[in-house]
Amino acid sequence: MRWTLRPKPEDTKIKALQKALQIDPVLATLLLQRGIETYDQAKAFFRPSLDDLHDPYLMKDMDRAVARIEKAIANNENILIYGDYDVDGTTSVALMSTYLKTRYSQIHTYIPNRYDEGYGVSYKGINFALENDFTLIITLDCGIKSVEKVAFAKEKGIDFIICDHHRPGKDIPKAAAVLDPKREDCEYPYKELCGCGVGFKLIQALALKEEKTVDDLTEYLDLVATAIGADIVPITGENRVLAYFGLLVINTKPRPGIKAILNQVEKTELTITDVVFIVAPRINAAGRMKHGNYAVTLLTEKEEDLAAKYASEINDYNLDRRETDKQVTEEALKQIEEQKEQKRFTTVVYNENWHKGVIGIVASRLTETYYRPTLVFTKSGDKLAASARSVKGFDVYNALGACSEHIEQFGGHKYAAGLTLKEENYEAFKQAFEDVVTKTIDKNLLIPEIKADIQIDLNQITSKFYRVLKQFAPFGPNNMAPVFLTENLTDTGYGKCVGADKTHLRITVAQPEANNMVCIGFSMGDKFDLISDKKPFRAVYSVDENEWQGNVSLQLKLKDIKA
């Protein structure tokens, strides 16, 4: 691990903000590092308000989207709500269909099959619409690159409204409306919405036509918060407001489907991290192992008994997914070990028998292990399909674009993407991808980095300090939980390896003129020698709460330690 310390803001700015907010200089520093420089900005940060959401009509084509939906309702058209099979797609479809059904009955949902249709808009989906007399398709979390398919549908008398957040290609589909804040000609003030967030802006615009406000739509925010967490979009601006209020809904009055998932784990209060690791994998498992329709059915169910039944089925799919991804990860690691004599800046593996539903998870695990831009391929029909994952700071989407001559189709984000190619192009693509990454990546990015926000001493961590720190949540990209660096630490002599297989490290640290603090370092048991015999060490960590037998105390969650 390489440790870097974030630049310290100017002392004059720290003092000014400290004085305006009457807070600790460390907290003022953390706020400035997050771009918060004034009292009003801090107020908006610590007290999110639904009034801070932007006018949905600032989004390019929003007026056209609303007009086309109103026309469809007036003319008794059949409307098909079409979304991808992942968490962002299925929550979006649940949100849009549930809202529109409060106004109109001729609404149907469609999730493509991961295995025979693949990602995004499919000809099979368009043919389904044709056969069932749908004249309007609203896509969510997909469609921005479906230029030919939208044109094909238009020839057949079917209009599209596209709600997407992925980067457009060079051409925008000729749809009735294309809502995507990442369009170059879209001046919407916030660019980082997830697909479900774009869908929410559309229902917000529709509600305004009925003289309703965003306060009338809070029941949908549990879905939006789930998508924000799962899609790993920045927790800034509008996303932070939507996530904050969405978590309130999840923790006080979640829809029956989400409540049924939470009942399985007996969690009392969920953070955005819990949403990512508890709710999202279960919703995702439906599309990975069976069909995304199961997730939409769960998320739209109103009866608690039925929701419990569906959640139980989805939990079984999630258990299957865990087994499958464990097996595929082991096989992929073995394949990499066999290739290890070659020094490569990428990790690219392929097995035609790997389950397509888990290759994205496996790509993430391989990236964590080898810290290289990673692609995991499997056979999908007569083509190969892959999931791509990247290391922090490297744009894998752009790298794929540079290899596009070998690729049939690709899409995604800076750190996660998907693609298909012909089997005969695999070796040429693999070499081209390696060449592009070798030429363009900063080699420092191939060493995992821990960024500490600020260096402090243990005596600065108090209950009052932590109470304010907690209010920095919800945490996520661009607003991660603060990471601290502290030097001159020693173990009090009670440090030990814990856990069933003794892989975790639990120590009580001491520092002159400070109270001792308990630390937990997950998967850090191999670092025990660094702290044994009261050898001095330094640590990077976040501050957390530990609850044990009804007692709550502060603890440090170690990220790394060094002599």
N, C-alpha and C positions, 0 to 999 in steps of 0.2 A: 504494500500500500504506500502511495505517496501522499503526504499530508500537505495541504496548502491552507494558508490563513487568508480569509477574505480581506480586501483592503479596508483599512479603518477610515471612516468618514472624517471630514474636517472637525477639529475640536470645537470651533465656533458653532458649527451646526449641531453637534452633540449637546453642547451647553444650552443652546437656544431651545431645542426640543425637550431636553430634560426639564428646563424651567417652565415651559408652556404646559407640560403634562404632569409635572411634579412626580417624575419617576426616576428610577435608578439610571445612571449613565450607561450601564450595560444594555438595559432595555431600550434606551434611546438609540444606542448604536445599532441594535438589531433592527429597529424600525427603519432607520435611515438606509441600512443595507437593503431593505425591501422597498425602497423608493418612497417612504413615508416621511415627509419633511415638515409638515405643518400640523397644527392642532386639528384643523378640519379634516385633513387626510387621515389622521390617527382616529378621529371620531368615526369616520366611515369604515375604517379597518376593524376597530373594536366593536362597533355597533352597526353591523350590516343592516340595511333597510331595503325592503322591496321597492321603495321609491327610487333607489339608485339604479334600477334596471333601465336600460335604454328603451326608447320608443321603437317598437318592432318595425314601424313603417320607415325607419331609417335604412332598413336592409333593402338592397336592390331587388326589385321584382315582387316585394311583399304585397303591394296593392294589386298586382296582377294575380298573385296566388289567391288572395282573398276573393277577388272578383270571380275567378274561375270556380272556386268552391261554392260560392253563393249561387252562381249560375247552375251548377250541377244539382244543388239542392232544389232550386226553383223548378228545374226541368225533370225532376225525379230520375236523375241518372244514377247508375250503379257506380259506387266509388270503391276502388281497391287500394288498401293501405299496404305498401310493399316495403319490407325492410330486411336488412342483413340478419344473419343467424347468430351474431355475437351479442354481448350484453347491450351495447349501444343501440344496435338495430332492433332487438326484441323489446327493450324498454320504450324505444321511440314508437314502435308499432302499437304497443299497449297504450301509450299516452294518446296518440292521435286517434286511434279507433275508439277508445273510451270517451274521449271528449266529443268527437263527432256524433257518436251514438246518443249523446244527451240532446242532440238537435235533430237527428235524422236517422232513419232505420236502415237505409240501403248501403250499409258499410260492410265490407268483407276484408279479411287480412290475408296476406300471403308472405310466407318466408321461404326463400329458395332452399333447395336441398344442397347442403354443403358438398355432397359427393357427386351428384350428376348435373348440378347447375353451377356450382362454384359461387364465388363472391359476386355481389352486385346484381344488376338487372340482367335477366336471362330471356332468351327467346321463348323458352318453355313458359315462363311467367307471363309474357305478352300473349302467347297463344291461349293460356288459361283465361286471360282477360277477354280475349276475342270470343272464345267458346261460351263464356258466361255473360256476355253483353255488358262488360264494363267499358265505360267511355272515358273514365278519368282514373289515372294511377297516380297516387302520391307516394313518392319514394322517400325513405328516411335512412340516413347514414350511407347512402349509395346513390349512384346515378350521374355524378358530375362528369364521368368519362364515357357515358353510354350514348355517344353521339349517333352512331349508326342504328342502335336499337330504338332510340327515341324517334328517329326519322322513319324507321320501319313501322313503328306503332302508329305514327301520325298518318301514314298512307292508309292504314287500316281503320282510321277514324277514332283512334285513342289518343287523348291528350295526357301529358305528363306534367306534374308539379314536382320538382326535384328539391329535396331538403338535404343538403350534404354539408360536410365540413372538411372534406379532403381537398387536396390541391387540384385545381382543374388542369386539364391538358391544354394544348394550344387552342382548341376549339371548345366552345360552350354548346351543349345540346340545344337544339331548337325546340324547347319545351314551352308550354303555356307560361311557366314561371320557373326560374332557377334561383333558389335561395342558398347561397353559400358565401359566408363572410370572407372567404379566401379568394373570391373572384377579384381580379385586379380592378374591375370597374365598380366594385361595391364599396361604398364609403361608410359602412356600418362601423361604429367606433370600437367594437370589441371583436377581435378576429379568432379567438381561441375556443369558441363554443364547441361542444361535442355534437354529434348528430341529434341526440335527444334534446339538447339545448336549442338547436335550430328549430326542431319540431315544436318546442315550447314557445318560441317566439311567434310561430305561425298561429298556435291556438290563442296566444296573447292578443295577436292582431285581430283574429276572428271575434274574440270576446269583446274587444273594444267597439266593434261594430254593433254589439248588443248592449253597449253602455255598461259593460262589466269591467272591473279592474283586475289587476294581477292578484289582489287579495282573494278574489273569487276562485283562483286557480291553484291555491296552495296544496290541495289534495294530490296534485300531479307531481309535486316536487320530490317525493320519495323516489320516483322513477328517474328524475333528472339527476339527483344526487348520486344514485347508483351508477348511472352511465358516466358521470363526471369522474367518479373514483375508478371505475373499471377501465375507462379509455385513457387514463393517465394524462389528462389535459391540464394545463396550468391552473392552479387554484388562486387565481387573481381576478380582479375586476368582477364582471358579471358571474363568472363561474364560482367565485367565492361566495357571493350573495346566494346563488341558487343552491350551492352545496350546504351552506349554513342553514338555510330554511328547510332544505330537503332532509337534513339530518334531524331537525326538530320534528318533522313529520314522522320519520322512521322511528324516532324514540318516543313519540307520544301517540300517534294515530296512523300507523302504517296500513296500507291496503292488506286485505286478507292473505294474499300470496306472499308478500314480504314478511308479514307477521308469522306465517306458517314456517318459513325458513328460520326465523329467529327463535321460534319455539323449539327447534331441533337442537340449538346450541345453548339455550338458556343464558343468553347474554342480557344484561340489564340495560346498559347504555352503550350504544355503538358510536365509534369514531369513524372517520372516513376510511381509516386503515382497516377497521373491522369490515366495512362494506366491501373493500377490495378483496379481503381474504376469506370472508364468510359468505356474503350474499352473492357477489359476482361469480365465483367459481361454480356455484350451483346453477345459476341461470345459464352460464356459458356451457355447462355440461350437457344440457339438452341438445344444443346445436352440434356439439362435438361428437356425442355418442349416439344420438337418436335423430331428433329433428327440432329445429328452433320453434316450431309450432307449440311444443310442450311448454316452453318458457312463456310464450304469449298467453296461452291458456291459463297458466298459473297466475300471471300478473294481472289478468283481467277478470279473474273469478271473484264474485261478490260473496259467495257462501263460504263461511270459515271451514266447515266440515270437508267440503270438496277441495278447498285450497290445501288443507292438511294432507289429503290423499295425493294431490298432484305434487306437493312438496316432497312427500315421501318417495314418490317415483323418481323425481329429479335427483334426490339425494342418492338413490341407487345408481343413477347414471354417473353421478359425481364420484362415487366409490369405484365404479368401473374405469372412469377416466384416470383416476389416480394410479390404479394398477397398470393400465396401459402406458401412461406416460413414464412411469418408473421403468418399465421393461424397455421401451424405446430409448429412453435416456441412457440406460446401461449399454444397449447395443451401439448407440451413436458414440459414446465415450470409448468403447472398445475399438470402433472403426478409426477414431482419431488417433488413439494410441498406436495403432498399426501403421499410420501414416507419419508418425512423429519425426522420422528422420528428415523430412522436408521442413525447412523453415518457411512458414507461411504467415502472412498478415491477415488471413481470413480463415474461417472454419466453414467448409462446405461438405455436407455429408448426404448420402442418398441410399435408400433401401426401398425397393418397390412395394414391400409388404408393410411398411410402417403405416399406422393409422393416421389418416389425414387430419382427424379431429384433434390430435395432440401435438402436431409438429411445431405449432407456435410456442407452446409451453416448453417443449424440448429445446427449441432454439434459444429461449430465454435462459434455460439452465446451462446450456453449453457456453453462452456468452458470459454468464457468471463464473464458470469454471476456467475458461481460457482467455477471456477478455479480448475477444476479436469480433469484428463484424461477422455475423453467422447466418448461414442458410441451411435449412433442413428440407430436403426434397423427398417426395414419395410419388408413387404412380397415381394418376388420377385420370381414368379413362384411357385415351390414347396419348395423353400428354403427361408431363411431370409438373407437379405443383410444389411450391416452396413457401415457407414462412421465413422472413428475414428479421433479424434483430441486430441492434447496433450497440456500440459502446458510447458512453457519454461524450458528446462533443462532435461525433461523426455522423454526417447525414447519409444514411444508407439509401434513402429514396433517390437522392441525386446520383449516387454511385450506380444504382440500377439503371437510371436514365442513361448513363454513359455506356451501358452495355445493351441498350435496347435493341440493337440489330439482331441479338440472339434470342430475344424474349418475345413471346406471343402477346402477353398482357401483364401489366403490373400496376399497383396502386398502393397508397398508404401514406405514411408520415416519415418524419426525420429518423425516428428510432425503430419503427416497426412497419413492415410492408409485406405484401404477398405478390407472387408472380406465377405464371405458367409458361412453359416452353416445350418445344418438341424434343423428344428423347435424343435425337441425333445431334441436337445443339448443346447438350449438357456439358460435354468436356470443353467445347470452345467458350461457352458462357463462364464456366468455372475459372478458366484461365484469364478471361477478360476481366472478371470481377476481381480476381487477385491482383491483376496489373493495375486496375483503376485505384483500388484501395492502397496498394504499395506506393503509388505515385502521389496520392492526395492526402493520406492520413498523417497527421502530426504524431510521430512515434511515441510521444509522451502519453497520448490517449490510450495506448495499449497497456498502460500500467494503471490499475484501479486507483482512483483518487478519492480521498476524503477531504471535503472542504470544511474547515472549522470556521465558524462565524467570528469567534473572538476568544482570546485567552483570558481566563479568570482564575481566581483562587477559590477553594471550597467554601471559605467563610462568606462568599458573596451569594451563595445559594441558600436562601431562606424561604420560609413558607410564603411570606408576602411576595417575594420575587417570583416564586412558582405560580402563585395565583394569577399574576399578570401574564406570565409566560403561557399559561393554559389558554388564555384568550387570543393567542396568536392563531389557534386552530380555527377552521379545519386546515390541516397540513396537506401538502402535495407539491407537485412541481412548481417552482418559482416562489413557493412559500413553505419550504420544508421545515420540519421541527428543528429549532436551533441546535447547532452542534458546538460544543465548547472544548477548548484545549486547556489542560491543567498540567503543570510540571511539578517536579519535586514531591511525588507521592510515594508512600510506602504502605505495604500491607501490614496490618496489626499483628499478623501471625496466625490468623484464622482462615486465610485463603485456602480454597480447596476446589477440586474438580467435582462437579455435581451432574445429576441427570442419570438416567438408567445406564447409559454407556460412558458416563464421565466425560462427555465432550464439552460441557459448559463450565465456565469459570465463575466462582462466587468469591468475592473478596470484600473485606472491610478496609477502606483506605483511610490513612491519616495524613495530615499536613499540618505543619506548625501553625498554632493560633486558630485552628478550625475544628469543628466537631467532626468526628469520624463519620464516614458515610459508606453504606453498603453499595456494592457494584455487582452487576450481573453482565457477563460477557457470553452471549450465545455462540456456540461453536468455537470457543476460544480456549478450550482446555489445554491445547498444545502450547499455550503461552505461559503456562504455570511457572516454568523456570525463570521467566523474566521478573516475577514478583516474589519468588521464594526467598527466604533468609533475609527479609526486609531490605532487599535491593531497591534503590530508588528507581522510579520509572515515571513516564509521562503517559497521558491518556487523552483520547478524544472520545466524547460521549454526548448523549442527550440526557436531559433530566426527566424522570418519570415518577409515577407513584406506585408503590407496592402495597397491596392489601393482603394481610395475613391475619387470620382469626379475628376479623373485625377491626384490626388496627391498620391505619393508613399511614405510611411514612414515605419520605422522599428517597429515591434511589437513583443511581447513575446507570444508564444503559450503555455499556461500553461498545464502541465501534472498532477500536484498535488500541493496542498499547505498545510502547517501545521503551527500550532501556534508556 
